Amino acid sequence: MSIFYKLFFLTFFISTGLISENVTPELSAINHSIESLKQNVQNQEKIRIQLILYQKINKEFLKNPDDKELLFQMVKLADTLFENIKKSHMTQNFSPEFLSELTLFSQIASKRGVPKP
Protein backbone atom coordinates (compact mmCIF):
# COMPACT_ATOMS: atom_id res chain seq x y z
CA MET A 1 0.00 0.00 0.00
CA SER A 2 1.41 3.39 -0.93
CA ILE A 3 2.31 5.98 1.69
CA PHE A 4 -0.48 8.22 0.38
CA TYR A 5 -3.14 5.63 1.18
CA LYS A 6 -1.60 4.92 4.58
CA LEU A 7 -1.69 8.62 5.41
CA PHE A 8 -5.22 8.92 4.07
CA PHE A 9 -6.52 6.07 6.22
CA LEU A 10 -4.63 7.26 9.29
CA THR A 11 -6.04 10.76 8.83
CA PHE A 12 -9.52 9.28 8.33
CA PHE A 13 -9.33 7.14 11.45
CA ILE A 14 -8.04 10.03 13.57
CA SER A 15 -10.65 12.47 12.23
CA THR A 16 -13.49 10.05 12.93
CA GLY A 17 -12.22 9.34 16.44
CA LEU A 18 -11.47 5.68 15.78
CA ILE A 19 -7.86 6.30 16.78
CA SER A 20 -7.10 8.76 19.55
CA GLU A 21 -4.04 10.92 19.38
CA ASN A 22 -2.02 12.85 21.89
CA VAL A 23 -1.62 16.16 20.16
CA THR A 24 2.00 17.15 20.53
CA PRO A 25 3.47 20.22 18.87
CA GLU A 26 5.14 17.96 16.31
CA LEU A 27 1.90 16.16 15.52
CA SER A 28 0.05 19.44 15.33
CA ALA A 29 2.66 20.78 12.90
CA ILE A 30 2.41 17.75 10.61
CA ASN A 31 -1.40 17.89 10.71
CA HIS A 32 -1.24 21.53 9.70
CA SER A 33 1.19 20.67 6.90
CA ILE A 34 -1.11 17.92 5.60
CA GLU A 35 -4.11 20.25 5.59
CA SER A 36 -2.08 22.91 3.76
CA LEU A 37 -1.02 20.38 1.14
CA LYS A 38 -4.62 19.28 0.63
CA GLN A 39 -5.69 22.91 0.16
CA ASN A 40 -2.85 23.51 -2.31
CA VAL A 41 -3.85 20.47 -4.36
CA GLN A 42 -7.46 21.66 -4.44
CA ASN A 43 -6.36 25.12 -5.58
CA GLN A 44 -4.12 23.64 -8.27
CA GLU A 45 -6.93 21.43 -9.54
CA LYS A 46 -9.19 24.49 -9.74
CA ILE A 47 -6.52 26.36 -11.71
CA ARG A 48 -6.03 23.35 -13.97
CA ILE A 49 -9.73 23.21 -14.81
CA GLN A 50 -9.86 26.96 -15.43
CA LEU A 51 -6.77 26.75 -17.64
CA ILE A 52 -8.28 23.98 -19.77
CA LEU A 53 -11.47 26.00 -20.19
CA TYR A 54 -9.51 29.17 -20.96
CA GLN A 55 -7.50 27.41 -23.66
CA LYS A 56 -10.68 25.99 -25.18
CA ILE A 57 -12.41 29.37 -25.27
CA ASN A 58 -9.27 31.06 -26.58
CA LYS A 59 -9.04 28.52 -29.42
CA GLU A 60 -12.71 29.08 -30.32
CA PHE A 61 -12.26 32.85 -30.21
CA LEU A 62 -9.33 32.65 -32.62
CA LYS A 63 -11.64 30.85 -35.07
CA ASN A 64 -14.41 33.44 -34.53
CA PRO A 65 -12.74 36.76 -33.66
CA ASP A 66 -15.98 38.70 -34.14
CA ASP A 67 -17.83 36.72 -31.45
CA LYS A 68 -18.19 39.22 -28.62
CA GLU A 69 -19.68 36.64 -26.26
CA LEU A 70 -16.57 34.46 -26.59
CA LEU A 71 -14.39 37.50 -26.04
CA PHE A 72 -16.35 38.39 -22.90
CA GLN A 73 -16.03 34.82 -21.58
CA MET A 74 -12.32 34.73 -22.34
CA VAL A 75 -11.63 38.08 -20.64
CA LYS A 76 -13.68 37.15 -17.59
CA LEU A 77 -12.04 33.73 -17.27
CA ALA A 78 -8.54 35.15 -17.84
CA ASP A 79 -9.12 37.61 -15.00
CA THR A 80 -10.31 34.87 -12.64
CA LEU A 81 -7.53 32.50 -13.67
CA PHE A 82 -4.85 35.17 -13.19
CA GLU A 83 -6.16 36.06 -9.74
CA ASN A 84 -6.20 32.39 -8.70
CA ILE A 85 -2.65 31.87 -9.97
CA LYS A 86 -1.46 34.86 -7.96
CA LYS A 87 -3.34 33.81 -4.82
CA SER A 88 -1.81 30.35 -5.04
CA HIS A 89 1.70 31.80 -5.52
CA MET A 90 2.10 29.84 -8.74
CA THR A 91 3.25 32.56 -11.13
CA GLN A 92 6.70 30.95 -11.40
CA ASN A 93 5.04 27.89 -12.96
CA PHE A 94 3.86 29.81 -16.04
CA SER A 95 5.71 31.49 -18.86
CA PRO A 96 6.08 35.27 -18.76
CA GLU A 97 4.27 35.46 -22.12
CA PHE A 98 1.24 33.61 -20.78
CA LEU A 99 1.17 35.75 -17.64
CA SER A 100 1.37 38.87 -19.82
CA GLU A 101 -1.59 37.63 -21.82
CA LEU A 102 -3.61 37.06 -18.66
CA THR A 103 -2.51 40.45 -17.31
CA LEU A 104 -3.72 42.18 -20.46
CA PHE A 105 -7.12 40.49 -20.31
CA SER A 106 -7.38 41.19 -16.58
CA GLN A 107 -6.79 44.87 -17.26
CA ILE A 108 -9.50 44.81 -19.91
CA ALA A 109 -11.84 43.09 -17.46
CA SER A 110 -11.25 45.73 -14.80
CA LYS A 111 -11.64 48.62 -17.27
CA ARG A 112 -14.83 47.21 -18.74
CA GLY A 113 -16.30 46.38 -15.39
CA VAL A 114 -16.60 42.70 -16.15
CA PRO A 115 -18.46 41.19 -13.21
CA LYS A 116 -16.36 38.91 -11.00
CA PRO A 117 -17.73 35.43 -10.40
C-alpha positions in Angstrom: 0.0 0.0 0.0 1.4 3.4 -0.9 2.3 6.0 1.7 -0.5 8.2 0.4 -3.1 5.6 1.2 -1.6 4.9 4.6 -1.7 8.6 5.4 -5.2 8.9 4.1 -6.5 6.1 6.2 -4.6 7.3 9.3 -6.0 10.8 8.8 -9.5 9.3 8.3 -9.3 7.1 11.5 -8.0 10.0 13.6 -10.6 12.5 12.2 -13.5 10.1 12.9 -12.2 9.3 16.4 -11.5 5.7 15.8 -7.9 6.3 16.8 -7.1 8.8 19.5 -4.0 10.9 19.4 -2.0 12.8 21.9 -1.6 16.2 20.2 2.0 17.1 20.5 3.5 20.2 18.9 5.1 18.0 16.3 1.9 16.2 15.5 0.1 19.4 15.3 2.7 20.8 12.9 2.4 17.8 10.6 -1.4 17.9 10.7 -1.2 21.5 9.7 1.2 20.7 6.9 -1.1 17.9 5.6 -4.1 20.3 5.6 -2.1 22.9 3.8 -1.0 20.4 1.1 -4.6 19.3 0.6 -5.7 22.9 0.2 -2.8 23.5 -2.3 -3.8 20.5 -4.4 -7.5 21.7 -4.4 -6.4 25.1 -5.6 -4.1 23.6 -8.3 -6.9 21.4 -9.5 -9.2 24.5 -9.7 -6.5 26.4 -11.7 -6.0 23.3 -14.0 -9.7 23.2 -14.8 -9.9 27.0 -15.4 -6.8 26.7 -17.6 -8.3 24.0 -19.8 -11.5 26.0 -20.2 -9.5 29.2 -21.0 -7.5 27.4 -23.7 -10.7 26.0 -25.2 -12.4 29.4 -25.3 -9.3 31.1 -26.6 -9.0 28.5 -29.4 -12.7 29.1 -30.3 -12.3 32.8 -30.2 -9.3 32.6 -32.6 -11.6 30.9 -35.1 -14.4 33.4 -34.5 -12.7 36.8 -33.7 -16.0 38.7 -34.1 -17.8 36.7 -31.5 -18.2 39.2 -28.6 -19.7 36.6 -26.3 -16.6 34.5 -26.6 -14.4 37.5 -26.0 -16.4 38.4 -22.9 -16.0 34.8 -21.6 -12.3 34.7 -22.3 -11.6 38.1 -20.6 -13.7 37.1 -17.6 -12.0 33.7 -17.3 -8.5 35.2 -17.8 -9.1 37.6 -15.0 -10.3 34.9 -12.6 -7.5 32.5 -13.7 -4.8 35.2 -13.2 -6.2 36.1 -9.7 -6.2 32.4 -8.7 -2.7 31.9 -10.0 -1.5 34.9 -8.0 -3.3 33.8 -4.8 -1.8 30.3 -5.0 1.7 31.8 -5.5 2.1 29.8 -8.7 3.2 32.6 -11.1 6.7 31.0 -11.4 5.0 27.9 -13.0 3.9 29.8 -16.0 5.7 31.5 -18.9 6.1 35.3 -18.8 4.3 35.5 -22.1 1.2 33.6 -20.8 1.2 35.7 -17.6 1.4 38.9 -19.8 -1.6 37.6 -21.8 -3.6 37.1 -18.7 -2.5 40.5 -17.3 -3.7 42.2 -20.5 -7.1 40.5 -20.3 -7.4 41.2 -16.6 -6.8 44.9 -17.3 -9.5 44.8 -19.9 -11.8 43.1 -17.5 -11.2 45.7 -14.8 -11.6 48.6 -17.3 -14.8 47.2 -18.7 -16.3 46.4 -15.4 -16.6 42.7 -16.1 -18.5 41.2 -13.2 -16.4 38.9 -11.0 -17.7 35.4 -10.4 
